[in-house]
Structures are given as structure tokens and as C-alpha cells.
Amino acid sequence: MTERQLEVLETAYYSGYFEEPRDTTGEELADALGVSAPTITGHLRAGQRKLFSLLFDR
């Protein structure tokens, strides 16, 4: 996982992005990190995919 992906996942986690309902939006994360919303989505998906591969790949 890249440092940036880890930073985005950590920021999302501590900002309540993964809560139900969400405490923050992707747009708010993007603003906080100085990038676009699609960039945040890409980093989140890539980071999650890498975490899931650690959990589920055998």
C-alpha cells in the first residue's frame, strides 16, 4: 500500500467516513487532503483492495 493510500484510509477512518451514516463525505475528505473527489475514491478503492487481498487471498 502506498503512503498516500494509507493516509487517505486513515483520514477517512478517523473522519467517520466508514460510519453509518457517514460523518463526512468523499468531497469533504478531498477538500481536507487537497485533491479531487475522484482521486479520493481511487485511493480508497485501491487501499481497500490491498487490505482485502491480505485478508482473503490464500
CNS distance restraints for C-alpha pairs under 8 A (distance, minus, plus):
assign (resid   1 and name CA) (resid   5 and name CA) 6.35 0.50 0.50
assign (resid   1 and name CA) (resid   6 and name CA) 6.68 0.50 0.50
assign (resid   1 and name CA) (resid  47 and name CA) 6.32 0.50 0.50
assign (resid   1 and name CA) (resid  50 and name CA) 6.58 0.50 0.50
assign (resid   2 and name CA) (resid   6 and name CA) 6.31 0.50 0.50
assign (resid   3 and name CA) (resid   7 and name CA) 6.09 0.50 0.50
assign (resid   4 and name CA) (resid   8 and name CA) 6.15 0.50 0.50
assign (resid   4 and name CA) (resid  43 and name CA) 7.53 0.50 0.50
assign (resid   5 and name CA) (resid   9 and name CA) 6.14 0.50 0.50
assign (resid   5 and name CA) (resid  43 and name CA) 5.13 0.50 0.50
assign (resid   5 and name CA) (resid  44 and name CA) 6.66 0.50 0.50
assign (resid   5 and name CA) (resid  46 and name CA) 7.19 0.50 0.50
assign (resid   5 and name CA) (resid  47 and name CA) 5.41 0.50 0.50
assign (resid   6 and name CA) (resid  10 and name CA) 5.97 0.50 0.50
assign (resid   6 and name CA) (resid  47 and name CA) 6.79 0.50 0.50
assign (resid   7 and name CA) (resid  11 and name CA) 5.99 0.50 0.50
assign (resid   8 and name CA) (resid  12 and name CA) 5.97 0.50 0.50
assign (resid   8 and name CA) (resid  33 and name CA) 7.96 0.50 0.50
assign (resid   8 and name CA) (resid  40 and name CA) 7.08 0.50 0.50
assign (resid   8 and name CA) (resid  43 and name CA) 6.67 0.50 0.50
assign (resid   8 and name CA) (resid  44 and name CA) 6.63 0.50 0.50
assign (resid   9 and name CA) (resid  13 and name CA) 6.01 0.50 0.50
assign (resid   9 and name CA) (resid  43 and name CA) 7.86 0.50 0.50
assign (resid   9 and name CA) (resid  44 and name CA) 6.09 0.50 0.50
assign (resid   9 and name CA) (resid  47 and name CA) 6.93 0.50 0.50
assign (resid  10 and name CA) (resid  14 and name CA) 6.18 0.50 0.50
assign (resid  11 and name CA) (resid  15 and name CA) 5.87 0.50 0.50
assign (resid  11 and name CA) (resid  29 and name CA) 7.54 0.50 0.50
assign (resid  12 and name CA) (resid  16 and name CA) 6.26 0.50 0.50
assign (resid  12 and name CA) (resid  17 and name CA) 4.95 0.50 0.50
assign (resid  12 and name CA) (resid  18 and name CA) 6.99 0.50 0.50
assign (resid  12 and name CA) (resid  29 and name CA) 6.81 0.50 0.50
assign (resid  13 and name CA) (resid  17 and name CA) 5.81 0.50 0.50
assign (resid  13 and name CA) (resid  18 and name CA) 6.06 0.50 0.50
assign (resid  15 and name CA) (resid  23 and name CA) 6.71 0.50 0.50
assign (resid  15 and name CA) (resid  24 and name CA) 6.18 0.50 0.50
assign (resid  16 and name CA) (resid  22 and name CA) 5.92 0.50 0.50
assign (resid  16 and name CA) (resid  23 and name CA) 4.70 0.50 0.50
assign (resid  16 and name CA) (resid  24 and name CA) 5.88 0.50 0.50
assign (resid  17 and name CA) (resid  22 and name CA) 5.06 0.50 0.50
assign (resid  17 and name CA) (resid  23 and name CA) 5.78 0.50 0.50
assign (resid  17 and name CA) (resid  24 and name CA) 5.15 0.50 0.50
assign (resid  17 and name CA) (resid  25 and name CA) 6.34 0.50 0.50
assign (resid  17 and name CA) (resid  26 and name CA) 7.57 0.50 0.50
assign (resid  18 and name CA) (resid  22 and name CA) 6.12 0.50 0.50
assign (resid  19 and name CA) (resid  23 and name CA) 6.53 0.50 0.50
assign (resid  24 and name CA) (resid  28 and name CA) 6.21 0.50 0.50
assign (resid  24 and name CA) (resid  29 and name CA) 7.14 0.50 0.50
assign (resid  25 and name CA) (resid  29 and name CA) 6.32 0.50 0.50
assign (resid  26 and name CA) (resid  30 and name CA) 6.07 0.50 0.50
assign (resid  26 and name CA) (resid  37 and name CA) 5.90 0.50 0.50
assign (resid  26 and name CA) (resid  40 and name CA) 6.73 0.50 0.50
assign (resid  26 and name CA) (resid  41 and name CA) 7.22 0.50 0.50
assign (resid  27 and name CA) (resid  31 and name CA) 6.20 0.50 0.50
assign (resid  27 and name CA) (resid  36 and name CA) 7.50 0.50 0.50
assign (resid  27 and name CA) (resid  37 and name CA) 5.20 0.50 0.50
assign (resid  28 and name CA) (resid  32 and name CA) 6.15 0.50 0.50
assign (resid  29 and name CA) (resid  33 and name CA) 6.16 0.50 0.50
assign (resid  29 and name CA) (resid  37 and name CA) 7.71 0.50 0.50
assign (resid  29 and name CA) (resid  40 and name CA) 7.25 0.50 0.50
assign (resid  30 and name CA) (resid  34 and name CA) 5.79 0.50 0.50
assign (resid  30 and name CA) (resid  35 and name CA) 4.98 0.50 0.50
assign (resid  30 and name CA) (resid  36 and name CA) 5.37 0.50 0.50
assign (resid  30 and name CA) (resid  37 and name CA) 5.20 0.50 0.50
assign (resid  30 and name CA) (resid  39 and name CA) 7.70 0.50 0.50
assign (resid  30 and name CA) (resid  40 and name CA) 5.92 0.50 0.50
assign (resid  31 and name CA) (resid  35 and name CA) 6.35 0.50 0.50
assign (resid  31 and name CA) (resid  36 and name CA) 7.36 0.50 0.50
assign (resid  35 and name CA) (resid  39 and name CA) 6.42 0.50 0.50
assign (resid  35 and name CA) (resid  40 and name CA) 7.09 0.50 0.50
assign (resid  36 and name CA) (resid  40 and name CA) 6.52 0.50 0.50
assign (resid  37 and name CA) (resid  41 and name CA) 6.28 0.50 0.50
assign (resid  38 and name CA) (resid  42 and name CA) 6.18 0.50 0.50
assign (resid  39 and name CA) (resid  43 and name CA) 6.23 0.50 0.50
assign (resid  40 and name CA) (resid  44 and name CA) 6.05 0.50 0.50
assign (resid  41 and name CA) (resid  45 and name CA) 6.11 0.50 0.50
assign (resid  42 and name CA) (resid  46 and name CA) 6.08 0.50 0.50
assign (resid  43 and name CA) (resid  47 and name CA) 5.98 0.50 0.50
assign (resid  44 and name CA) (resid  48 and name CA) 6.00 0.50 0.50
assign (resid  45 and name CA) (resid  49 and name CA) 5.95 0.50 0.50
assign (resid  46 and name CA) (resid  50 and name CA) 6.30 0.50 0.50
assign (resid  47 and name CA) (resid  51 and name CA) 6.29 0.50 0.50
assign (resid  48 and name CA) (resid  52 and name CA) 6.01 0.50 0.50
assign (resid  49 and name CA) (resid  53 and name CA) 6.13 0.50 0.50
assign (resid  50 and name CA) (resid  54 and name CA) 6.46 0.50 0.50
assign (resid  51 and name CA) (resid  55 and name CA) 6.50 0.50 0.50
assign (resid  52 and name CA) (resid  56 and name CA) 5.87 0.50 0.50
assign (resid  52 and name CA) (resid  57 and name CA) 7.81 0.50 0.50
assign (resid  53 and name CA) (resid  57 and name CA) 5.08 0.50 0.50
